[in-house]
């Protein structure tokens, strides 16, 4: 799966944005979505790491 398809998949499940909508976004809008998704994934990873340390 290429990175654009991966982000389209995440956009669908997290933000209810259809893959076609994601793939047809203008470059700047898509870049914003990708950056937003990355921020959310990083937050989740930090939270998972914090929980693991508590165990």
Secondary structure, DSSP 8 states (H G I E B T S, - for coil): --HHHHHHHHHHHHH---HHHHHTS-HHHHHHHHHHHHHHHHHHHHHHHHHHHH-
